[in-house]
């Protein structure tokens, strides 16, 4: 049985563990772990009888933005809440 030969760029990524633009190379196993580090934070402030709650979605890191771009999806934005 013959297997496809990895391209030159794939071989370079495998050796260096980096993409051509300098980002860490990920597998299908490690990419979700990287993207899971982006968080939505809910703050709750209590003062006397009133409560103030608000949510913050952290801006994507350059690595996150590049991954979303490569997957051709849009990151969750603050306007989605």
mmCIF file of the N, C-alpha and C atoms, coordinates in Angstrom:
data_MODEL
# 
_entry.id   MODEL 
# 
loop_
_atom_site.group_PDB 
_atom_site.id 
_atom_site.type_symbol 
_atom_site.label_atom_id 
_atom_site.label_alt_id 
_atom_site.label_comp_id 
_atom_site.label_asym_id 
_atom_site.label_entity_id 
_atom_site.label_seq_id 
_atom_site.pdbx_PDB_ins_code 
_atom_site.Cartn_x 
_atom_site.Cartn_y 
_atom_site.Cartn_z 
_atom_site.occupancy 
_atom_site.B_iso_or_equiv 
_atom_site.pdbx_formal_charge 
_atom_site.auth_seq_id 
_atom_site.auth_comp_id 
_atom_site.auth_asym_id 
_atom_site.auth_atom_id 
_atom_site.pdbx_PDB_model_num 
ATOM 1   N N  . UNK A 1 1  ? 0.847   -1.168 0.000  1.00 0.00 ? 1  UNK A N  1 
ATOM 2   C CA . UNK A 1 1  ? 0.000   0.000  0.000  1.00 0.00 ? 1  UNK A CA 1 
ATOM 3   C C  . UNK A 1 1  ? 0.899   1.239  0.000  1.00 0.00 ? 1  UNK A C  1 
ATOM 4   N N  . UNK A 1 2  ? 0.589   2.187  -0.842 1.00 0.00 ? 2  UNK A N  1 
ATOM 5   C CA . UNK A 1 2  ? 1.351   3.430  -0.911 1.00 0.00 ? 2  UNK A CA 1 
ATOM 6   C C  . UNK A 1 2  ? 0.611   4.529  -0.180 1.00 0.00 ? 2  UNK A C  1 
ATOM 7   N N  . UNK A 1 3  ? 1.359   5.325  0.542  1.00 0.00 ? 3  UNK A N  1 
ATOM 8   C CA . UNK A 1 3  ? 0.787   6.465  1.252  1.00 0.00 ? 3  UNK A CA 1 
ATOM 9   C C  . UNK A 1 3  ? 1.211   7.744  0.554  1.00 0.00 ? 3  UNK A C  1 
ATOM 10  N N  . UNK A 1 4  ? 0.403   8.768  0.659  1.00 0.00 ? 4  UNK A N  1 
ATOM 11  C CA . UNK A 1 4  ? 0.746   10.061 0.068  1.00 0.00 ? 4  UNK A CA 1 
ATOM 12  C C  . UNK A 1 4  ? 1.957   10.638 0.787  1.00 0.00 ? 4  UNK A C  1 
ATOM 13  N N  . UNK A 1 5  ? 2.827   11.251 0.042  1.00 0.00 ? 5  UNK A N  1 
ATOM 14  C CA . UNK A 1 5  ? 4.023   11.867 0.612  1.00 0.00 ? 5  UNK A CA 1 
ATOM 15  C C  . UNK A 1 5  ? 3.655   13.271 1.111  1.00 0.00 ? 5  UNK A C  1 
ATOM 16  N N  . UNK A 1 6  ? 4.019   13.607 2.349  1.00 0.00 ? 6  UNK A N  1 
ATOM 17  C CA . UNK A 1 6  ? 3.714   14.950 2.861  1.00 0.00 ? 6  UNK A CA 1 
ATOM 18  C C  . UNK A 1 6  ? 4.406   16.020 2.017  1.00 0.00 ? 6  UNK A C  1 
ATOM 19  N N  . UNK A 1 7  ? 3.720   17.151 1.865  1.00 0.00 ? 7  UNK A N  1 
ATOM 20  C CA . UNK A 1 7  ? 4.301   18.258 1.108  1.00 0.00 ? 7  UNK A CA 1 
ATOM 21  C C  . UNK A 1 7  ? 5.507   18.827 1.853  1.00 0.00 ? 7  UNK A C  1 
ATOM 22  N N  . UNK A 1 8  ? 6.279   19.628 1.161  1.00 0.00 ? 8  UNK A N  1 
ATOM 23  C CA . UNK A 1 8  ? 7.448   20.260 1.772  1.00 0.00 ? 8  UNK A CA 1 
ATOM 24  C C  . UNK A 1 8  ? 7.026   21.137 2.947  1.00 0.00 ? 8  UNK A C  1 
ATOM 25  N N  . UNK A 1 9  ? 5.943   21.900 2.784  1.00 0.00 ? 9  UNK A N  1 
ATOM 26  C CA . UNK A 1 9  ? 5.488   22.776 3.886  1.00 0.00 ? 9  UNK A CA 1 
ATOM 27  C C  . UNK A 1 9  ? 5.014   21.939 5.073  1.00 0.00 ? 9  UNK A C  1 
ATOM 28  N N  . UNK A 1 10 ? 4.374   20.800 4.814  1.00 0.00 ? 10 UNK A N  1 
ATOM 29  C CA . UNK A 1 10 ? 3.933   19.932 5.913  1.00 0.00 ? 10 UNK A CA 1 
ATOM 30  C C  . UNK A 1 10 ? 5.130   19.353 6.656  1.00 0.00 ? 10 UNK A C  1 
ATOM 31  N N  . UNK A 1 11 ? 6.157   18.978 5.922  1.00 0.00 ? 11 UNK A N  1 
ATOM 32  C CA . UNK A 1 11 ? 7.365   18.454 6.555  1.00 0.00 ? 11 UNK A CA 1 
ATOM 33  C C  . UNK A 1 11 ? 8.051   19.533 7.403  1.00 0.00 ? 11 UNK A C  1 
ATOM 34  N N  . UNK A 1 12 ? 8.082   20.768 6.891  1.00 0.00 ? 12 UNK A N  1 
ATOM 35  C CA . UNK A 1 12 ? 8.678   21.882 7.637  1.00 0.00 ? 12 UNK A CA 1 
ATOM 36  C C  . UNK A 1 12 ? 7.906   22.137 8.922  1.00 0.00 ? 12 UNK A C  1 
ATOM 37  N N  . UNK A 1 13 ? 6.577   22.134 8.841  1.00 0.00 ? 13 UNK A N  1 
ATOM 38  C CA . UNK A 1 13 ? 5.745   22.332 10.037 1.00 0.00 ? 13 UNK A CA 1 
ATOM 39  C C  . UNK A 1 13 ? 5.985   21.225 11.060 1.00 0.00 ? 13 UNK A C  1 
ATOM 40  N N  . UNK A 1 14 ? 6.118   20.011 10.568 1.00 0.00 ? 14 UNK A N  1 
ATOM 41  C CA . UNK A 1 14 ? 6.325   18.882 11.479 1.00 0.00 ? 14 UNK A CA 1 
ATOM 42  C C  . UNK A 1 14 ? 7.668   19.007 12.209 1.00 0.00 ? 14 UNK A C  1 
ATOM 43  N N  . UNK A 1 15 ? 8.692   19.456 11.511 1.00 0.00 ? 15 UNK A N  1 
ATOM 44  C CA . UNK A 1 15 ? 10.008  19.616 12.138 1.00 0.00 ? 15 UNK A CA 1 
ATOM 45  C C  . UNK A 1 15 ? 10.059  20.811 13.093 1.00 0.00 ? 15 UNK A C  1 
ATOM 46  N N  . UNK A 1 16 ? 9.482   21.946 12.676 1.00 0.00 ? 16 UNK A N  1 
ATOM 47  C CA . UNK A 1 16 ? 9.606   23.183 13.459 1.00 0.00 ? 16 UNK A CA 1 
ATOM 48  C C  . UNK A 1 16 ? 8.480   23.384 14.473 1.00 0.00 ? 16 UNK A C  1 
ATOM 49  N N  . UNK A 1 17 ? 7.375   22.660 14.295 1.00 0.00 ? 17 UNK A N  1 
ATOM 50  C CA . UNK A 1 17 ? 6.177   22.834 15.132 1.00 0.00 ? 17 UNK A CA 1 
ATOM 51  C C  . UNK A 1 17 ? 5.616   24.242 15.025 1.00 0.00 ? 17 UNK A C  1 
ATOM 52  N N  . UNK A 1 18 ? 5.866   24.900 13.887 1.00 0.00 ? 18 UNK A N  1 
ATOM 53  C CA . UNK A 1 18 ? 5.349   26.244 13.632 1.00 0.00 ? 18 UNK A CA 1 
ATOM 54  C C  . UNK A 1 18 ? 4.816   26.336 12.212 1.00 0.00 ? 18 UNK A C  1 
ATOM 55  N N  . UNK A 1 19 ? 3.836   27.230 12.037 1.00 0.00 ? 19 UNK A N  1 
ATOM 56  C CA . UNK A 1 19 ? 3.320   27.491 10.701 1.00 0.00 ? 19 UNK A CA 1 
ATOM 57  C C  . UNK A 1 19 ? 4.269   28.450 9.988  1.00 0.00 ? 19 UNK A C  1 
ATOM 58  N N  . UNK A 1 20 ? 4.039   28.672 8.714  1.00 0.00 ? 20 UNK A N  1 
ATOM 59  C CA . UNK A 1 20 ? 4.897   29.566 7.938  1.00 0.00 ? 20 UNK A CA 1 
ATOM 60  C C  . UNK A 1 20 ? 4.867   30.991 8.482  1.00 0.00 ? 20 UNK A C  1 
ATOM 61  N N  . UNK A 1 21 ? 3.756   31.393 9.112  1.00 0.00 ? 21 UNK A N  1 
ATOM 62  C CA . UNK A 1 21 ? 3.671   32.745 9.668  1.00 0.00 ? 21 UNK A CA 1 
ATOM 63  C C  . UNK A 1 21 ? 4.074   32.815 11.141 1.00 0.00 ? 21 UNK A C  1 
ATOM 64  N N  . UNK A 1 22 ? 4.686   31.752 11.665 1.00 0.00 ? 22 UNK A N  1 
ATOM 65  C CA . UNK A 1 22 ? 5.268   31.801 13.010 1.00 0.00 ? 22 UNK A CA 1 
ATOM 66  C C  . UNK A 1 22 ? 4.374   31.370 14.158 1.00 0.00 ? 22 UNK A C  1 
ATOM 67  N N  . UNK A 1 23 ? 3.160   30.952 13.873 1.00 0.00 ? 23 UNK A N  1 
ATOM 68  C CA . UNK A 1 23 ? 2.263   30.489 14.932 1.00 0.00 ? 23 UNK A CA 1 
ATOM 69  C C  . UNK A 1 23 ? 2.540   29.019 15.235 1.00 0.00 ? 23 UNK A C  1 
ATOM 70  N N  . UNK A 1 24 ? 2.234   28.565 16.448 1.00 0.00 ? 24 UNK A N  1 
ATOM 71  C CA . UNK A 1 24 ? 2.416   27.146 16.768 1.00 0.00 ? 24 UNK A CA 1 
ATOM 72  C C  . UNK A 1 24 ? 1.509   26.286 15.887 1.00 0.00 ? 24 UNK A C  1 
ATOM 73  N N  . UNK A 1 25 ? 2.047   25.198 15.399 1.00 0.00 ? 25 UNK A N  1 
ATOM 74  C CA . UNK A 1 25 ? 1.248   24.267 14.600 1.00 0.00 ? 25 UNK A CA 1 
ATOM 75  C C  . UNK A 1 25 ? 0.412   23.412 15.554 1.00 0.00 ? 25 UNK A C  1 
ATOM 76  N N  . UNK A 1 26 ? -0.855  23.192 15.196 1.00 0.00 ? 26 UNK A N  1 
ATOM 77  C CA . UNK A 1 26 ? -1.752  22.408 16.027 1.00 0.00 ? 26 UNK A CA 1 
ATOM 78  C C  . UNK A 1 26 ? -2.283  21.212 15.263 1.00 0.00 ? 26 UNK A C  1 
ATOM 79  N N  . UNK A 1 27 ? -2.702  20.221 16.009 1.00 0.00 ? 27 UNK A N  1 
ATOM 80  C CA . UNK A 1 27 ? -3.386  19.075 15.421 1.00 0.00 ? 27 UNK A CA 1 
ATOM 81  C C  . UNK A 1 27 ? -4.878  19.257 15.687 1.00 0.00 ? 27 UNK A C  1 
ATOM 82  N N  . UNK A 1 28 ? -5.685  18.338 15.182 1.00 0.00 ? 28 UNK A N  1 
ATOM 83  C CA . UNK A 1 28 ? -7.119  18.401 15.468 1.00 0.00 ? 28 UNK A CA 1 
ATOM 84  C C  . UNK A 1 28 ? -7.386  18.175 16.954 1.00 0.00 ? 28 UNK A C  1 
ATOM 85  N N  . UNK A 1 29 ? -6.436  17.575 17.663 1.00 0.00 ? 29 UNK A N  1 
ATOM 86  C CA . UNK A 1 29 ? -6.582  17.354 19.101 1.00 0.00 ? 29 UNK A CA 1 
ATOM 87  C C  . UNK A 1 29 ? -6.199  18.592 19.906 1.00 0.00 ? 29 UNK A C  1 
ATOM 88  N N  . UNK A 1 30 ? -5.145  19.301 19.490 1.00 0.00 ? 30 UNK A N  1 
ATOM 89  C CA . UNK A 1 30 ? -4.654  20.423 20.291 1.00 0.00 ? 30 UNK A CA 1 
ATOM 90  C C  . UNK A 1 30 ? -5.334  21.752 19.956 1.00 0.00 ? 30 UNK A C  1 
ATOM 91  N N  . UNK A 1 31 ? -5.853  21.911 18.743 1.00 0.00 ? 31 UNK A N  1 
ATOM 92  C CA . UNK A 1 31 ? -6.484  23.177 18.381 1.00 0.00 ? 31 UNK A CA 1 
ATOM 93  C C  . UNK A 1 31 ? -7.690  23.503 19.263 1.00 0.00 ? 31 UNK A C  1 
ATOM 94  N N  . UNK A 1 32 ? -8.616  22.572 19.518 1.00 0.00 ? 32 UNK A N  1 
ATOM 95  C CA . UNK A 1 32 ? -9.733  22.911 20.418 1.00 0.00 ? 32 UNK A CA 1 
ATOM 96  C C  . UNK A 1 32 ? -9.264  23.317 21.821 1.00 0.00 ? 32 UNK A C  1 
ATOM 97  N N  . UNK A 1 33 ? -8.188  22.731 22.290 1.00 0.00 ? 33 UNK A N  1 
ATOM 98  C CA . UNK A 1 33 ? -7.659  23.110 23.600 1.00 0.00 ? 33 UNK A CA 1 
ATOM 99  C C  . UNK A 1 33 ? -7.165  24.554 23.585 1.00 0.00 ? 33 UNK A C  1 
ATOM 100 N N  . UNK A 1 34 ? -6.529  24.942 22.508 1.00 0.00 ? 34 UNK A N  1 
ATOM 101 C CA . UNK A 1 34 ? -6.061  26.328 22.358 1.00 0.00 ? 34 UNK A CA 1 
ATOM 102 C C  . UNK A 1 34 ? -7.243  27.291 22.298 1.00 0.00 ? 34 UNK A C  1 
ATOM 103 N N  . UNK A 1 35 ? -8.254  26.955 21.504 1.00 0.00 ? 35 UNK A N  1 
ATOM 104 C CA . UNK A 1 35 ? -9.409  27.836 21.354 1.00 0.00 ? 35 UNK A CA 1 
ATOM 105 C C  . UNK A 1 35 ? -10.256 27.894 22.618 1.00 0.00 ? 35 UNK A C  1 
ATOM 106 N N  . UNK A 1 36 ? -10.210 26.855 23.432 1.00 0.00 ? 36 UNK A N  1 
ATOM 107 C CA . UNK A 1 36 ? -10.994 26.828 24.678 1.00 0.00 ? 36 UNK A CA 1 
ATOM 108 C C  . UNK A 1 36 ? -10.481 27.816 25.701 1.00 0.00 ? 36 UNK A C  1 
ATOM 109 N N  . UNK A 1 37 ? -9.289  28.348 25.488 1.00 0.00 ? 37 UNK A N  1 
ATOM 110 C CA . UNK A 1 37 ? -8.746  29.308 26.462 1.00 0.00 ? 37 UNK A CA 1 
ATOM 111 C C  . UNK A 1 37 ? -9.400  30.680 26.330 1.00 0.00 ? 37 UNK A C  1 
ATOM 112 N N  . UNK A 1 38 ? -10.168 30.904 25.276 1.00 0.00 ? 38 UNK A N  1 
ATOM 113 C CA . UNK A 1 38 ? -10.911 32.160 25.132 1.00 0.00 ? 38 UNK A CA 1 
ATOM 114 C C  . UNK A 1 38 ? -12.149 32.054 26.007 1.00 0.00 ? 38 UNK A C  1 
ATOM 115 N N  . UNK A 1 39 ? -12.440 33.107 26.740 1.00 0.00 ? 39 UNK A N  1 
ATOM 116 C CA . UNK A 1 39 ? -13.484 32.984 27.748 1.00 0.00 ? 39 UNK A CA 1 
ATOM 117 C C  . UNK A 1 39 ? -14.529 34.097 27.656 1.00 0.00 ? 39 UNK A C  1 
ATOM 118 N N  . UNK A 1 40 ? -15.694 33.782 28.204 1.00 0.00 ? 40 UNK A N  1 
ATOM 119 C CA . UNK A 1 40 ? -16.734 34.766 28.444 1.00 0.00 ? 40 UNK A CA 1 
ATOM 120 C C  . UNK A 1 40 ? -16.795 34.904 29.964 1.00 0.00 ? 40 UNK A C  1 
ATOM 121 N N  . UNK A 1 41 ? -16.612 36.095 30.453 1.00 0.00 ? 41 UNK A N  1 
ATOM 122 C CA . UNK A 1 41 ? -16.556 36.321 31.892 1.00 0.00 ? 41 UNK A CA 1 
ATOM 123 C C  . UNK A 1 41 ? -17.799 37.083 32.316 1.00 0.00 ? 41 UNK A C  1 
ATOM 124 N N  . UNK A 1 42 ? -18.453 36.632 33.376 1.00 0.00 ? 42 UNK A N  1 
ATOM 125 C CA . UNK A 1 42 ? -19.615 37.326 33.921 1.00 0.00 ? 42 UNK A CA 1 
ATOM 126 C C  . UNK A 1 42 ? -19.226 37.941 35.256 1.00 0.00 ? 42 UNK A C  1 
ATOM 127 N N  . UNK A 1 43 ? -19.460 39.229 35.363 1.00 0.00 ? 43 UNK A N  1 
ATOM 128 C CA . UNK A 1 43 ? -19.172 39.956 36.598 1.00 0.00 ? 43 UNK A CA 1 
ATOM 129 C C  . UNK A 1 43 ? -20.487 40.277 37.289 1.00 0.00 ? 43 UNK A C  1 
ATOM 130 N N  . UNK A 1 44 ? -20.491 40.149 38.598 1.00 0.00 ? 44 UNK A N  1 
ATOM 131 C CA . UNK A 1 44 ? -21.674 40.502 39.367 1.00 0.00 ? 44 UNK A CA 1 
ATOM 132 C C  . UNK A 1 44 ? -21.230 41.368 40.534 1.00 0.00 ? 44 UNK A C  1 
ATOM 133 N N  . UNK A 1 45 ? -21.778 42.567 40.585 1.00 0.00 ? 45 UNK A N  1 
ATOM 134 C CA . UNK A 1 45 ? -21.430 43.502 41.658 1.00 0.00 ? 45 UNK A CA 1 
ATOM 135 C C  . UNK A 1 45 ? -22.667 43.731 42.505 1.00 0.00 ? 45 UNK A C  1 
ATOM 136 N N  . UNK A 1 46 ? -22.513 43.549 43.791 1.00 0.00 ? 46 UNK A N  1 
ATOM 137 C CA . UNK A 1 46 ? -23.645 43.733 44.704 1.00 0.00 ? 46 UNK A CA 1 
ATOM 138 C C  . UNK A 1 46 ? -23.379 44.930 45.594 1.00 0.00 ? 46 UNK A C  1 
ATOM 139 N N  . UNK A 1 47 ? -24.347 45.784 45.637 1.00 0.00 ? 47 UNK A N  1 
ATOM 140 C CA . UNK A 1 47 ? -24.250 46.950 46.507 1.00 0.00 ? 47 UNK A CA 1 
ATOM 141 C C  . UNK A 1 47 ? -25.631 47.183 47.098 1.00 0.00 ? 47 UNK A C  1 
ATOM 142 N N  . UNK A 1 48 ? -25.706 47.079 48.382 1.00 0.00 ? 48 UNK A N  1 
ATOM 143 C CA . UNK A 1 48 ? -26.986 47.209 49.098 1.00 0.00 ? 48 UNK A CA 1 
ATOM 144 C C  . UNK A 1 48 ? -28.004 46.252 48.495 1.00 0.00 ? 48 UNK A C  1 
ATOM 145 N N  . UNK A 1 49 ? -29.137 46.790 48.032 1.00 0.00 ? 49 UNK A N  1 
ATOM 146 C CA . UNK A 1 49 ? -30.199 45.934 47.503 1.00 0.00 ? 49 UNK A CA 1 
ATOM 147 C C  . UNK A 1 49 ? -30.110 45.766 45.981 1.00 0.00 ? 49 UNK A C  1 
ATOM 148 N N  . UNK A 1 50 ? -29.187 46.447 45.347 1.00 0.00 ? 50 UNK A N  1 
ATOM 149 C CA . UNK A 1 50 ? -29.120 46.369 43.882 1.00 0.00 ? 50 UNK A CA 1 
ATOM 150 C C  . UNK A 1 50 ? -27.951 45.495 43.434 1.00 0.00 ? 50 UNK A C  1 
ATOM 151 N N  . UNK A 1 51 ? -28.155 44.812 42.335 1.00 0.00 ? 51 UNK A N  1 
ATOM 152 C CA . UNK A 1 51 ? -27.118 43.974 41.726 1.00 0.00 ? 51 UNK A CA 1 
ATOM 153 C C  . UNK A 1 51 ? -26.863 44.471 40.309 1.00 0.00 ? 51 UNK A C  1 
ATOM 154 N N  . UNK A 1 52 ? -25.630 44.476 39.928 1.00 0.00 ? 52 UNK A N  1 
ATOM 155 C CA . UNK A 1 52 ? -25.259 44.837 38.573 1.00 0.00 ? 52 UNK A CA 1 
ATOM 156 C C  . UNK A 1 52 ? -24.475 43.675 37.989 1.00 0.00 ? 52 UNK A C  1 
ATOM 157 N N  . UNK A 1 53 ? -24.958 43.152 36.886 1.00 0.00 ? 53 UNK A N  1 
ATOM 158 C CA . UNK A 1 53 ? -24.290 42.024 36.228 1.00 0.00 ? 53 UNK A CA 1 
ATOM 159 C C  . UNK A 1 53 ? -23.963 42.418 34.801 1.00 0.00 ? 53 UNK A C  1 
ATOM 160 N N  . UNK A 1 54 ? -22.760 42.105 34.365 1.00 0.00 ? 54 UNK A N  1 
ATOM 161 C CA . UNK A 1 54 ? -22.417 42.318 32.967 1.00 0.00 ? 54 UNK A CA 1 
ATOM 162 C C  . UNK A 1 54 ? -21.448 41.241 32.517 1.00 0.00 ? 54 UNK A C  1 
ATOM 163 N N  . UNK A 1 55 ? -21.415 41.036 31.188 1.00 0.00 ? 55 UNK A N  1 
ATOM 164 C CA . UNK A 1 55 ? -20.567 40.002 30.603 1.00 0.00 ? 55 UNK A CA 1 
ATOM 165 C C  . UNK A 1 55 ? -19.502 40.635 29.721 1.00 0.00 ? 55 UNK A C  1 
ATOM 166 N N  . UNK A 1 56 ? -18.379 39.991 29.691 1.00 0.00 ? 56 UNK A N  1 
ATOM 167 C CA . UNK A 1 56 ? -17.281 40.447 28.843 1.00 0.00 ? 56 UNK A CA 1 
ATOM 168 C C  . UNK A 1 56 ? -16.755 39.238 28.073 1.00 0.00 ? 56 UNK A C  1 
ATOM 169 N N  . UNK A 1 57 ? -16.642 39.391 26.764 1.00 0.00 ? 57 UNK A N  1 
ATOM 170 C CA . UNK A 1 57 ? -16.026 38.365 25.943 1.00 0.00 ? 57 UNK A CA 1 
ATOM 171 C C  . UNK A 1 57 ? -14.629 38.865 25.618 1.00 0.00 ? 57 UNK A C  1 
ATOM 172 N N  . UNK A 1 58 ? -13.640 38.100 26.009 1.00 0.00 ? 58 UNK A N  1 
ATOM 173 C CA . UNK A 1 58 ? -12.272 38.515 25.783 1.00 0.00 ? 58 UNK A CA 1 
ATOM 174 C C  . UNK A 1 58 ? -11.962 38.560 24.295 1.00 0.00 ? 58 UNK A C  1 
ATOM 175 N N  . UNK A 1 59 ? -11.189 39.541 23.894 1.00 0.00 ? 59 UNK A N  1 
ATOM 176 C CA . UNK A 1 59 ? -10.780 39.654 22.493 1.00 0.00 ? 59 UNK A CA 1 
ATOM 177 C C  . UNK A 1 59 ? -9.928  38.439 22.124 1.00 0.00 ? 59 UNK A C  1 
ATOM 178 N N  . UNK A 1 60 ? -10.050 37.965 20.896 1.00 0.00 ? 60 UNK A N  1 
ATOM 179 C CA . UNK A 1 60 ? -9.229  36.825 20.501 1.00 0.00 ? 60 UNK A CA 1 
ATOM 180 C C  . UNK A 1 60 ? -7.752  37.219 20.429 1.00 0.00 ? 60 UNK A C  1 
ATOM 181 N N  . UNK A 1 61 ? -6.905  36.300 20.820 1.00 0.00 ? 61 UNK A N  1 
ATOM 182 C CA . UNK A 1 61 ? -5.472  36.513 20.661 1.00 0.00 ? 61 UNK A CA 1 
ATOM 183 C C  . UNK A 1 61 ? -5.149  36.409 19.173 1.00 0.00 ? 61 UNK A C  1 
ATOM 184 N N  . UNK A 1 62 ? -3.973  36.832 18.753 1.00 0.00 ? 62 UNK A N  1 
ATOM 185 C CA . UNK A 1 62 ? -3.625  36.645 17.338 1.00 0.00 ? 62 UNK A CA 1 
ATOM 186 C C  . UNK A 1 62 ? -3.722  35.184 16.891 1.00 0.00 ? 62 UNK A C  1 
ATOM 187 N N  . UNK A 1 63 ? -3.372  34.253 17.789 1.00 0.00 ? 63 UNK A N  1 
ATOM 188 C CA . UNK A 1 63 ? -3.488  32.828 17.445 1.00 0.00 ? 63 UNK A CA 1 
ATOM 189 C C  . UNK A 1 63 ? -4.937  32.432 17.239 1.00 0.00 ? 63 UNK A C  1 
ATOM 190 N N  . UNK A 1 64 ? -5.820  32.906 18.148 1.00 0.00 ? 64 UNK A N  1 
ATOM 191 C CA . UNK A 1 64 ? -7.243  32.599 17.999 1.00 0.00 ? 64 UNK A CA 1 
ATOM 192 C C  . UNK A 1 64 ? -7.778  33.187 16.698 1.00 0.00 ? 64 UNK A C  1 
ATOM 193 N N  . UNK A 1 65 ? -7.458  34.456 16.450 1.00 0.00 ? 65 UNK A N  1 
ATOM 194 C CA . UNK A 1 65 ? -7.960  35.118 15.244 1.00 0.00 ? 65 UNK A CA 1 
ATOM 195 C C  . UNK A 1 65 ? -7.521  34.370 13.996 1.00 0.00 ? 65 UNK A C  1 
ATOM 196 N N  . UNK A 1 66 ? -6.287  33.930 13.970 1.00 0.00 ? 66 UNK A N  1 
ATOM 197 C CA . UNK A 1 66 ? -5.770  33.197 12.807 1.00 0.00 ? 66 UNK A CA 1 
ATOM 198 C C  . UNK A 1 66 ? -6.482  31.857 12.654 1.00 0.00 ? 66 UNK A C  1 
ATOM 199 N N  . UNK A 1 67 ? -6.727  31.175 13.765 1.00 0.00 ? 67 UNK A N  1 
ATOM 200 C CA . UNK A 1 67 ? -7.436  29.886 13.700 1.00 0.00 ? 67 UNK A CA 1 
ATOM 201 C C  . UNK A 1 67 ? -8.856  30.081 13.183 1.00 0.00 ? 67 UNK A C  1 
ATOM 202 N N  . UNK A 1 68 ? -9.562  31.106 13.685 1.00 0.00 ? 68 UNK A N  1 
ATOM 203 C CA . UNK A 1 68 ? -10.918 31.378 13.201 1.00 0.00 ? 68 UNK A CA 1 
ATOM 204 C C  . UNK A 1 68 ? -10.896 31.729 11.714 1.00 0.00 ? 68 UNK A C  1 
ATOM 205 N N  . UNK A 1 69 ? -9.903  32.497 11.322 1.00 0.00 ? 69 UNK A N  1 
ATOM 206 C CA . UNK A 1 69 ? -9.773  32.867 9.916  1.00 0.00 ? 69 UNK A CA 1 
ATOM 207 C C  . UNK A 1 69 ? -9.563  31.620 9.056  1.00 0.00 ? 69 UNK A C  1 
ATOM 208 N N  . UNK A 1 70 ? -8.711  30.743 9.515  1.00 0.00 ? 70 UNK A N  1 
ATOM 209 C CA . UNK A 1 70 ? -8.433  29.515 8.765  1.00 0.00 ? 70 UNK A CA 1 
ATOM 210 C C  . UNK A 1 70 ? -9.655  28.607 8.703  1.00 0.00 ? 70 UNK A C  1 
ATOM 211 N N  . UNK A 1 71 ? -10.440 28.591 9.758  1.00 0.00 ? 71 UNK A N  1 
ATOM 212 C CA . UNK A 1 71 ? -11.642 27.752 9.768  1.00 0.00 ? 71 UNK A CA 1 
ATOM 213 C C  . UNK A 1 71 ? -12.796 28.431 9.042  1.00 0.00 ? 71 UNK A C  1 
ATOM 214 N N  . UNK A 1 72 ? -12.582 29.674 8.649  1.00 0.00 ? 72 UNK A N  1 
ATOM 215 C CA . UNK A 1 72 ? -13.589 30.475 7.959  1.00 0.00 ? 72 UNK A CA 1 
ATOM 216 C C  . UNK A 1 72 ? -14.872 30.594 8.768  1.00 0.00 ? 72 UNK A C  1 
ATOM 217 N N  . UNK A 1 73 ? -14.690 30.847 10.067 1.00 0.00 ? 73 UNK A N  1 
ATOM 218 C CA . UNK A 1 73 ? -15.831 31.115 10.934 1.00 0.00 ? 73 UNK A CA 1 
ATOM 219 C C  . UNK A 1 73 ? -15.605 32.448 11.612 1.00 0.00 ? 73 UNK A C  1 
ATOM 220 N N  . UNK A 1 74 ? -16.607 32.933 12.253 1.00 0.00 ? 74 UNK A N  1 
ATOM 221 C CA . UNK A 1 74 ? -16.502 34.199 12.956 1.00 0.00 ? 74 UNK A CA 1 
ATOM 222 C C  . UNK A 1 74 ? -16.481 33.945 14.453 1.00 0.00 ? 74 UNK A C  1 
ATOM 223 N N  . UNK A 1 75 ? -15.608 34.633 15.184 1.00 0.00 ? 75 UNK A N  1 
ATOM 224 C CA . UNK A 1 75 ? -15.583 34.457 16.633 1.00 0.00 ? 75 UNK A CA 1 
ATOM 225 C C  . UNK A 1 75 ? -16.841 35.047 17.262 1.00 0.00 ? 75 UNK A C  1 
ATOM 226 N N  . UNK A 1 76 ? -17.164 34.589 18.438 1.00 0.00 ? 76 UNK A N  1 
ATOM 227 C CA . UNK A 1 76 ? -18.289 35.139 19.180 1.00 0.00 ? 76 UNK A CA 1 
ATOM 228 C C  . UNK A 1 76 ? -17.960 36.579 19.519 1.00 0.00 ? 76 UNK A C  1 
ATOM 229 N N  . UNK A 1 77 ? -18.915 37.471 19.293 1.00 0.00 ? 77 UNK A N  1 
ATOM 230 C CA . UNK A 1 77 ? -18.681 38.887 19.602 1.00 0.00 ? 77 UNK A CA 1 
ATOM 231 C C  . UNK A 1 77 ? -19.561 39.321 20.746 1.00 0.00 ? 77 UNK A C  1 
ATOM 232 N N  . UNK A 1 78 ? -19.261 40.471 21.276 1.00 0.00 ? 78 UNK A N  1 
ATOM 233 C CA . UNK A 1 78 ? -20.005 41.009 22.418 1.00 0.00 ? 78 UNK A CA 1 
ATOM 234 C C  . UNK A 1 78 ? -21.467 41.255 22.059 1.00 0.00 ? 78 UNK A C  1 
ATOM 235 N N  . UNK A 1 79 ? -21.757 41.489 20.778 1.00 0.00 ? 79 UNK A N  1 
ATOM 236 C CA . UNK A 1 79 ? -23.120 41.808 20.358 1.00 0.00 ? 79 UNK A CA 1 
ATOM 237 C C  . UNK A 1 79 ? -24.036 40.592 20.330 1.00 0.00 ? 79 UNK A C  1 
ATOM 238 N N  . UNK A 1 80 ? -23.520 39.412 20.581 1.00 0.00 ? 80 UNK A N  1 
ATOM 239 C CA . UNK A 1 80 ? -24.339 38.191 20.526 1.00 0.00 ? 80 UNK A CA 1 
ATOM 240 C C  . UNK A 1 80 ? -25.148 37.956 21.798 1.00 0.00 ? 80 UNK A C  1 
ATOM 241 N N  . UNK A 1 81 ? -24.968 38.764 22.803 1.00 0.00 ? 81 UNK A N  1 
ATOM 242 C CA . UNK A 1 81 ? -25.646 38.512 24.072 1.00 0.00 ? 81 UNK A CA 1 
ATOM 243 C C  . UNK A 1 81 ? -26.867 39.308 24.176 1.00 0.00 ? 81 UNK A C  1 
# 
